[in-house]
């Protein structure tokens, strides 16, 4: 794998083909669990781990699977990996496991994972597929964390609320109070707040893309003018 291919994989996952704000895949967990940074980051990292492992596994066994059986095999493989991650969280962060609830096993049916297995891992090597899974997972995690941070600040006036679910009671002082004596904004933590905030993030990405395209066109025009002169 060349350095440019490595850069392209991460650029696609983190920005150009970001699952959350470009492809708009996996919106159910994206909107439902992003009420706080801790919840969003936990689910995002769990999804990233499953995507990386499933991508490399699919790339490894793809030549031994018939075309007709590939989708059931991919789903079964993803389900096994999700079960392992779910059991690990249950064993080592049980309070967080209770908060994430049904959205942990639902990673199995997340269309992002199956889509990358079908569109990328089934056509590329194990290393590239693992990196693609990491990039796409981190892109989704970034959107989850930003969404969760905005909703938590406007909804509760805090950041990192619930971090003690991961690291125990000793982590409670890590909670950041952004707005003291804040009485909360209910809309921010309800589903409509998630839709509105995600829409604003998508609009911001589109605006940044248009601005970059305009700058590129302007630079190209200046270059052509300079050569003509």
VEXDREN-2710 file (C-alpha; in Angstrom, 1 decimal):
% VEXDREN-2710
k/r/px/py/pz
1/UNK/0.0/0.0/0.0
2/UNK/1.4/3.4/-1.0
3/UNK/1.3/6.5/1.2
4/UNK/-1.2/8.1/-1.2
5/UNK/-3.6/5.1/-0.9
6/UNK/-3.3/5.3/2.9
7/UNK/-4.2/9.1/2.8
8/UNK/-7.1/8.5/0.4
9/UNK/-8.6/5.8/2.7
10/UNK/-8.5/8.1/5.7
11/UNK/-9.7/11.2/3.8
12/UNK/-12.7/9.2/2.5
13/UNK/-13.6/7.8/5.9
14/UNK/-13.1/11.0/7.9
15/UNK/-14.5/13.5/5.4
16/UNK/-15.4/12.8/1.8
17/UNK/-17.5/9.6/2.4
18/UNK/-18.1/10.2/6.1
19/UNK/-20.9/7.7/7.1
20/UNK/-22.7/10.2/9.3
21/UNK/-22.7/13.4/7.3
22/UNK/-22.0/12.3/3.7
23/UNK/-23.4/8.9/3.2
24/UNK/-26.1/9.3/6.0
25/UNK/-25.8/5.6/7.0
26/UNK/-26.6/4.2/10.4
27/UNK/-28.7/7.2/11.5
28/UNK/-30.7/5.2/14.1
29/UNK/-27.8/4.8/16.6
30/UNK/-26.3/8.1/15.5
31/UNK/-29.4/10.0/16.6
32/UNK/-30.5/7.8/19.5
33/UNK/-27.3/7.4/21.5
34/UNK/-25.7/10.8/20.9
35/UNK/-27.3/12.6/23.9
36/UNK/-23.9/12.8/25.6
37/UNK/-20.2/12.6/24.7
38/UNK/-19.4/9.5/26.7
39/UNK/-22.3/7.5/25.2
40/UNK/-21.5/8.7/21.7
41/UNK/-17.7/7.9/22.0
42/UNK/-18.3/4.5/23.5
43/UNK/-20.7/3.3/20.8
44/UNK/-18.5/4.9/18.1
45/UNK/-15.3/3.1/19.3
46/UNK/-17.2/-0.2/19.6
47/UNK/-18.5/0.2/16.0
48/UNK/-15.0/1.1/14.8
49/UNK/-13.5/-2.0/16.3
50/UNK/-16.2/-4.2/14.7
51/UNK/-15.7/-2.5/11.3
52/UNK/-11.9/-2.9/11.4
53/UNK/-12.1/-6.6/12.4
54/UNK/-14.9/-7.5/10.0
55/UNK/-13.2/-5.7/7.1
56/UNK/-10.0/-7.6/7.5
57/UNK/-11.9/-10.9/8.1
58/UNK/-14.0/-10.5/5.0
59/UNK/-11.0/-9.6/2.9
60/UNK/-9.2/-12.7/4.1
61/UNK/-12.0/-15.2/3.4
62/UNK/-13.6/-13.5/0.4
63/UNK/-12.0/-15.9/-2.1
64/UNK/-13.5/-18.9/-0.3
65/UNK/-17.1/-17.7/-0.3
66/UNK/-19.5/-18.1/-3.2
67/UNK/-21.2/-15.1/-4.6
68/UNK/-24.7/-16.4/-3.5
69/UNK/-23.7/-16.9/0.1
70/UNK/-21.6/-13.8/0.7
71/UNK/-24.2/-11.7/2.4
72/UNK/-25.3/-14.3/5.0
73/UNK/-21.7/-15.1/5.8
74/UNK/-20.8/-11.4/6.2
75/UNK/-23.8/-10.9/8.6
76/UNK/-22.8/-14.0/10.6
77/UNK/-19.2/-12.8/10.8
78/UNK/-20.3/-9.4/11.9
79/UNK/-22.7/-10.8/14.5
80/UNK/-19.9/-12.9/16.1
81/UNK/-17.6/-9.9/16.4
82/UNK/-20.4/-7.7/17.8
83/UNK/-21.2/-10.4/20.4
84/UNK/-17.5/-10.5/21.5
85/UNK/-17.5/-6.7/21.9
86/UNK/-20.8/-6.7/23.7
87/UNK/-19.6/-9.4/26.2
88/UNK/-16.4/-7.4/26.8
89/UNK/-18.3/-4.2/27.6
90/UNK/-20.7/-6.2/29.8
91/UNK/-17.7/-7.7/31.7
92/UNK/-15.6/-4.6/32.1
93/UNK/-18.1/-1.6/32.0
94/UNK/-21.4/-3.0/33.0
95/UNK/-23.1/0.4/33.8
96/UNK/-22.2/1.6/30.3
97/UNK/-23.5/-1.6/28.9
98/UNK/-26.9/-0.9/30.5
99/UNK/-26.9/2.6/29.1
100/UNK/-26.0/1.6/25.5
101/UNK/-28.6/-1.2/25.8
102/UNK/-30.0/-2.5/22.6
103/UNK/-27.8/-0.4/20.4
104/UNK/-24.8/-2.6/21.1
105/UNK/-26.3/-5.8/19.5
106/UNK/-27.9/-3.6/16.8
107/UNK/-24.3/-2.9/15.5
108/UNK/-24.8/-6.2/13.7
109/UNK/-27.4/-4.7/11.5
110/UNK/-25.7/-1.3/11.0
111/UNK/-25.7/-0.8/7.3
112/UNK/-22.3/1.0/7.4
113/UNK/-20.5/-2.2/8.4
114/UNK/-22.2/-4.4/5.8
115/UNK/-21.9/-1.7/3.1
116/UNK/-18.1/-1.5/3.7
117/UNK/-17.8/-5.3/3.7
118/UNK/-19.6/-5.5/0.4
119/UNK/-18.2/-2.4/-1.4
120/UNK/-14.6/-2.4/-0.1
121/UNK/-13.4/-5.4/1.9
122/UNK/-14.7/-7.9/-0.7
123/UNK/-12.5/-6.2/-3.3
124/UNK/-9.3/-5.3/-1.4
125/UNK/-6.7/-6.8/0.8
126/UNK/-6.9/-7.4/4.6
127/UNK/-4.7/-4.4/5.6
128/UNK/-6.5/-1.9/3.3
129/UNK/-9.9/-3.3/4.5
130/UNK/-8.9/-3.0/8.2
131/UNK/-7.7/0.6/7.6
132/UNK/-10.9/1.4/5.7
133/UNK/-12.9/0.1/8.7
134/UNK/-10.9/2.2/11.1
135/UNK/-11.2/5.3/9.0
136/UNK/-15.0/4.9/8.5
137/UNK/-15.5/4.1/12.1
138/UNK/-13.5/7.1/13.3
139/UNK/-15.4/9.3/10.9
140/UNK/-18.6/8.0/12.4
141/UNK/-17.2/8.4/15.9
142/UNK/-16.2/12.0/15.2
143/UNK/-19.7/12.9/14.1
144/UNK/-21.2/11.1/17.2
145/UNK/-18.8/12.9/19.6
146/UNK/-19.5/16.4/18.0
147/UNK/-23.2/15.7/18.0
148/UNK/-23.1/14.4/21.6
149/UNK/-21.1/17.3/22.8
150/UNK/-23.4/19.9/21.3
151/UNK/-26.5/18.2/22.6
152/UNK/-25.0/17.6/26.1
153/UNK/-23.9/21.3/26.4
154/UNK/-27.3/22.7/25.3
155/UNK/-29.2/20.0/27.1
156/UNK/-27.4/19.7/30.4
157/UNK/-24.7/22.4/30.4
158/UNK/-22.0/19.7/30.9
159/UNK/-19.4/17.6/29.1
160/UNK/-18.3/14.0/29.9
161/UNK/-21.4/13.4/32.0
162/UNK/-21.5/9.7/32.7
163/UNK/-17.8/9.1/32.4
164/UNK/-17.9/7.3/35.7
165/UNK/-19.9/4.5/33.9
166/UNK/-16.6/3.7/32.1
167/UNK/-13.9/4.5/34.7
168/UNK/-15.8/4.2/38.0
169/UNK/-16.7/6.6/40.8
170/UNK/-13.1/8.0/40.8
171/UNK/-13.8/9.6/37.4
172/UNK/-16.7/11.8/38.5
173/UNK/-14.5/14.8/39.0
174/UNK/-13.6/14.6/35.3
175/UNK/-17.1/15.9/34.4
176/UNK/-16.9/19.4/33.0
177/UNK/-19.6/22.0/34.0
178/UNK/-19.7/24.3/31.0
179/UNK/-22.7/26.4/32.2
180/UNK/-23.1/26.6/36.0
181/UNK/-26.6/26.5/37.5
182/UNK/-28.0/25.5/34.1
183/UNK/-31.6/24.3/34.1
184/UNK/-31.4/22.4/30.8
185/UNK/-32.9/22.7/27.3
186/UNK/-35.1/19.7/26.8
187/UNK/-35.3/19.9/23.0
188/UNK/-31.5/19.3/22.7
189/UNK/-31.7/15.9/24.3
190/UNK/-34.9/14.8/22.5
191/UNK/-34.9/13.2/19.0
192/UNK/-35.9/16.5/17.3
193/UNK/-32.8/18.1/18.8
194/UNK/-30.7/15.3/17.3
195/UNK/-32.2/15.8/13.8
196/UNK/-31.7/19.6/13.9
197/UNK/-28.1/19.3/15.1
198/UNK/-27.2/16.7/12.5
199/UNK/-28.8/18.8/9.8
200/UNK/-26.6/21.7/10.9
201/UNK/-23.5/19.6/10.7
202/UNK/-24.4/18.3/7.2
203/UNK/-25.0/21.9/6.1
204/UNK/-21.6/23.0/7.5
205/UNK/-19.8/20.2/5.7
206/UNK/-21.5/21.1/2.4
207/UNK/-20.6/24.7/2.9
208/UNK/-17.0/23.9/3.5
209/UNK/-16.9/21.7/0.5
210/UNK/-18.4/24.4/-1.7
211/UNK/-15.9/26.9/-0.3
212/UNK/-13.0/24.6/-1.0
213/UNK/-14.2/24.0/-4.6
214/UNK/-14.5/27.8/-5.2
215/UNK/-10.9/28.3/-3.9
216/UNK/-9.7/25.5/-6.2
217/UNK/-11.4/27.1/-9.2
218/UNK/-10.0/30.5/-8.4
219/UNK/-6.5/29.1/-8.0
220/UNK/-6.8/27.2/-11.3
221/UNK/-8.0/30.4/-13.1
222/UNK/-5.1/32.4/-11.7
223/UNK/-2.7/29.6/-12.8
224/UNK/-4.1/29.6/-16.4
225/UNK/-3.9/33.4/-16.5
226/UNK/-0.3/33.4/-15.4
227/UNK/0.6/30.8/-18.0
228/UNK/-1.2/32.8/-20.8
229/UNK/0.7/35.9/-19.8
END
